[in-house]
Amino acid sequence: MPELHARFGGSSAHAWMNCSATITFTEQMPASPSNPAAQAGTAMHDCLDVMLKDANKNPGDFKDATIKGVLIQDEHVVQMEVALDAYIELTNEVPEDAKIKSEQRVVILDDTWGTADILIWTKDHLKVADFKFGTLEIIDADMNEQLMFYAVAARKTLKISPKTIELVVIQPAMDPAMDRYTVDAQVLDAFEESLLAGRRAALAPHPVPTEGEWCKWRSCKLICPLKLKPIQTLTLPNHALKMDDVGALALKLHDAQNWYDEAVKRIQLELEHGRDVKGWKLVAKRAIRQWRDSEKTIAFFKKRKLKPDQYLETKLISPSRAEKLIDKKTIATLADPVSSGNTIAPRSDKRQEVIPAAALGRALAKLV
């Protein structure tokens, strides 16, 4: 997997096409150390690249190997098996005259390029596929900016004029593991215009920041003035608080907490990699006692004539752990999502509102 990154790359297109300042702000931030999840994703990408180029290689061949500093374990092998099966399914459906490239660099301009995981094309059709090894959220293929970027770049680099373009996300941790979406050439033309307009806006002398969900994975949110302003201007009203005042302040603190949580994660990442951050240090978490030797401890309890149910606990594993042993569809027939209780969230939260019994009681009382 390539180590170099374009200033305007495909993986960050969603951000810089929506926020003109994200490139400038990000370049003001020190380079972030790679986190374990990103390192694992890169390692699995590299393994897949080898397998796509050598049909004799299988995911199990990489078990216990160290790739890019990551020890390949069973969980990685399973993800790669799912990803490879999806790739085989994708390539089996194309005609014999189709051309296939993996890890193909595609260029729009000197500073605007990327590397597509998979490109498959014929005279009239182009497939652009990308492996996603994240487990925190589902990545949709529907008008996916990164894949659209690669499609625009592929047209230029490969000098092709496909009538239809299929975008494919292969995400082994999700079910289904493959999401697909098709656009026509006119839609891609319009996207290319927006892409170039976004690049021009980002290159302006004073690019304007814009907040949105694209901020989520951007390191620059720690210095973005739009993110800092609510924290810097957070003050209490000079009168007795009413509940609406408390609610308004809580919303401000909610935004500030998001910034703080992100800042703490970044500071810890810097310290874990041996970098100094003034005012902060690494400390050990609260110590929890653990048995030095489980077998010796059990033998000791037996000598003391303790019954097994006094020192051993047996319980079912969680549905999440069971899904690593049995397919998700089967587990879904055996387990239901059960909330552990209620909490609060801003009105902007997508979760459905819970109507408490007390509120229902008051509403019913008004009808009587």
N, C-alpha and C positions, 0 to 999 in steps of 0.2 A: 504494500500500500504506500503511495507516494507520501514523502514527508513535507515537501514544499506546498505552499498554499498561495493562491492568487490573492491580490488585494481585494478584488471583487470576485469571490468564488461562488460556486453553486450551493455549497452547504450553508452559506450565510446569506443567500439571495433574499430569503423571506424577510430578513432583518433590514438590509440596506435598501431594498426596494420600498420599504415602508417608513424607515427612519433615516433621513439624510445624514444625520450626525453620527450614526453608530460606527462607521469606519473611522472617522476622526477620533472619537472618544476611545474606541478600542485600542487605537495606536498609541494613545497616551497612557494606557495601562501596561504594567510590566507583564511579560509573558507568563501565563498561568501554568503551573506544574500540571502534568497530566494526572487525572484521577483514575482510580483502579478500574471503574466501569469503562472509561474511554480506552484504557490500555488493553482491556480484555477484548473490546470490540475491534480494535486495530489488529490484535493478534489473530482473531478469528478471520478477519478480512484477508490477512496475509496467507493464512492456511488455505482459504477458499481459492485465492488467486493461484496457488500452486496446484490445487486439485482441478481447476478449470483448464489449466494448461497441460496437465498430466492425468489422463483418464485412469491410470493405474493407481493413483493415490486416493485414499479414502480417509474420512474423518478420524477413524480409529488409529490410523498410522501416526497421528500427532499426539496421541495420549501420552502423558507424562513428559512431553517435550516442553522446553522453555522457549517461547516465541515472544520476542520484544519484551522480555522480562516477565512474561506471564506463564505460569505453569498450566498447561492444558489439562483439564480434568474432565470427568464424565459429563458434567453439566455443559461444558464447552463443546464436547463431542456431539452431544444430543442436538444442540442448537445448529451446529454445522451440518449434521445429517439432514435436519429439516430444511435448511437453506439449500443444500445440494439437491434434495428431492424436488424442491420448487424450481430450481434452475433447470433440472432435467425435464420437468413437466413443461416448462416454458419453451425449451429448445425442441422438444419432440413435436410440437404442434406447428412448426414453421416449415415452409417448403424447402426442398433440397438446395435450391439456388440461393437461399438466404445466407447472408454473411454474419458472422458472430465475432465480436471482440470483447475481451474482458480487460478491465483496468485501462480503458482507452482515454488518453488525454484529448480533450476537445476545447477549441479556442474560439472566442468571439473577438476579443481584442487582446493586446499585449498584457494588460493587467486584469483581464476578465476571462477566466478559463477555469476548467475543473477536470476531474477524472471520473468518468462514468464507470460504475462497476460492470455493467453489461450493456452492450449495444447489439441489437439484432435488426437487420434491415434487408428489405427487398426494394425493388424499384418504386413501389407505391406505399410501402408501410415501414414504420420505424418503431421498434420497441426499446424503451429505456428503462432499465431495472436497477434498483439499488438495494443493497443489503443493509438492514437496520437491526442491530443487536441490542437495542435498548429495551428495557423492561418496565419503564415508568409510565409510558403513555403510548397509545396506538398512533402510528403514523399513517395518515391517509394518502392514497395516490391521487385523489380528486384534486386536480389543478395544483399539485404539489410543486412549489416554486423551484426546488432543487432539481427535480426531474424535468420540469419545463425548461429550465436553464440549460441542462445537458442536451435536451432535444434541439434547442436553438443552436447551441454550439456544435452539435453533431451535424446538423444540416450544412453548416459552413465548413467544418473540418473535412467531412466525408464527401462534400460537394454532391449532395443528394436533395431531391425535392419530393419527399413523401406526402401523399394525400392525407393519410391518417397516422396519428402518433399515439402509441399506447404507453401509458405510464404505469410502472409496476413497482410496488414496494414489497420486499420480501423480509418479513419480521418474524423470525422463528419463535419468539416468546409469545406471540399472539395467536389466536385461533379465530379465523383461518390465518395461516402464515403468509398468505399472498393476497394483496389488494391491488386491483387493476382499474384503470380509468382511461378512456380514449377521447382524444380531441382531434379536430381536423386542422388542416394547414392554416386556415384563416384565423382560428383561435390562437395558434402558435405565433402567427404574424403579429397579432395584437399584443400578445405577451412580450414579444421581442421589443416592440415600441416602448412598453412600460418599463422593461428592464433597462433599456438605454436611457430613458428619461430619469430613472432612479439613479443610475450611475452619474449622469450629468449633475443632478441635484446634490449628490454626495461630494462631487468635486468642486462645488461652488465655494467662494471664499468664506462664507459663514453658513454652513449647513444647519438646518433647523431640526432639533430633536422632536420626535413624535413618540408618545407612549403607546403601548399596545401589547398584545400577548407575545409578540416577537421578542420582547425584552427578556423573556423568561430565561433563556440560556446564554444571554450576552453578558460578558464580564463587565462591560462599560456601564452597567446600571449602577455600579458603586460610585461613579463620579458624575452621572448624568444630572444636570441641574433640575430636571423635572422630578427626579426621584429624591433629591436632596432637599428641595424647597419645603415639602410638608414637614420634614424633620427639623429644619432650621427655624421654621415659623410656628412650631407647635407651642402654643401658650394657653393658659387657662383663662376663661372669662372672668371679669372682675365683679361677678355677682354670684349669688347662691345658685348652685347647679340644679337644673331640672333633669329629668331622665332623658329628654331629647338632647340636652347638652352633653350628658354622659355618653349617649349613643354616638353623637357627632365626634367627640374626642376619642372614643374607642375605635371609630373608623380610621381616624388619623393615626392612632397608635398601631392599628392593624397594618396599615401601609408601612409605617416605620419599622414594625417587627419583621416584615418581609425583607426590608433592606438590611436590618440588623442580622437576621439569620443568614442571609447571603454573605454579608461581610465576615461573620464569624467563620463560616465554612472556608472562605478564601484565606483568611488569616491563618487558620489551622493548616490548610494545605501548604502555605508558604513556610510555616514553622516546621512542618513534618519534613520538608525538603531542605532543611538547614538554613533557611533565610530568616533574617532578623526582621521583626515588625515592632517598632518602638512601642513600649507600654504593655506588651503581651509576651507570654511565655507558655510553653507546653507543660502540662502537669498530668499526672496519672489520675484516672478516674477512681471513684471510691472502690476500695478493695473488697472483694467478696470471697469468703473462705471457700476453698475447694478441697476435696479429698486428694491426698498425695498419691495414693494407690488404691483404686476402687476394689481390686481383688483382695488385697490385704485387709481392707476395711470390712468387707463382707465376711471374710473368714473370722475376723475379730468378733463381729456381731453374732455369728453362729456359735462361737465358743461361749459367749455370754447367754446362750439359750434364747436369743430373741427370735421371734417368728418373722418369716420373710415379709409379711404384709406390714410389719412395723418399721422396716428400713428400706423397702423397695416400693416404688410407685410404678403403676402401669396405666397408660392412657393412650387413646387413639392419637395418631399423628394428625396434623391439620390438613384440611382439604388442599391447601397450597402445596404442601410436601407430597401429598398423595398423587397430585397431578404429574409429578416427576416419575411416578411408577406406573400410572395408568392414564389413559387418554382423558382429556378434559371433559369430553362429552359424557363419558361414563360417570365421572365424578360429579358432574352437574345433576345427575339423577339421584345422587346420594346426599348431596349437601345443598343447603340454602343459605343465602346471605342474611345474616341476622345482625341488626344494629345493636351496639352495646349501650345505647342510650342516646340522649339528645345533646346537642351543643348549639352554639350560635354561629352565624355566618353573615357577612354583608349581603344586602339585597341583590348584589351583582352575582352572587354565587349561583351556580347552575343547578344545585340540588333542590329537590322539591321541598316546599315548606311543610313543616309539621304543625298541625293544628292541635294544641293541647286540650285535654279534657275540660280544663277550667274555662277556656275560651268558648268551647262548644256549649258548656253549661250556661254561660252568660248570653250567648246568642239564642239559645232555646228559651231562656227566661223572658227575653224581649218579645218572643212570639206568643207567649201565653197571655 
